[in-house]
Amino acid sequence: MMRVLFMKEIREALASRRFWVILALCLVLIPLGVEVSFKDYQTRLQNYREAVRIYQEETTQIQDILYKEGAKAFSPPSPLGFLSRGLELVLPNIAETPSRRTDPPVGMRLGNNQGRDNLYEFFYGPLDLIFIVGVVMSFLAIILTYGAIAGEKEQGTLRQILSSPVPRAKIILAKATANGLVLIIPFLLALTLSLTILEIQGGPLTALGGAWTSVGLA
């Protein structure tokens, strides 16, 4: 009976207008969000390389480090930062020690120049794939499962289901599992489309070695 309920929920979800609306939203929002995050990642990577190049040009000799510029270390953006910024907004990406001319001597200083002046990103996080999954997909899950119980009650079919010998917990489990599976379909289609577009543009995952494995496990 649980299998019958499971297949019934899948058929009804796939045939509903809500599923096609969710599919359309995923195919628009996820590729767009990944594309914007990838452009941001490219900008941060370019800024990192430029900062390293300038520092290397200014410190061609050991005397330049000791008495002029001081020592500096730069942290590159995360290789998968175009999917999620993670803690890069708050963790330092520059470590520097001043030259010996400072009086009194100062120890190592840590800094972050990755755009924390953007108040929206500071409070709510960047509009990356993690934000889309955590906020947008949660909202779409509510839309998809809205009629799972209330809809059948209004149609009068819930009473027939409850009259069967199947425990109520299994009925809820069948509905939740079926709707969750249906929600995964547009998400995976949109994510695959996004990564395929990125690979056509520049192949970031292939260039990163085992990044495809990391994304697949995630």
Disulfide bonds with the S-S distance in Angstrom:
none
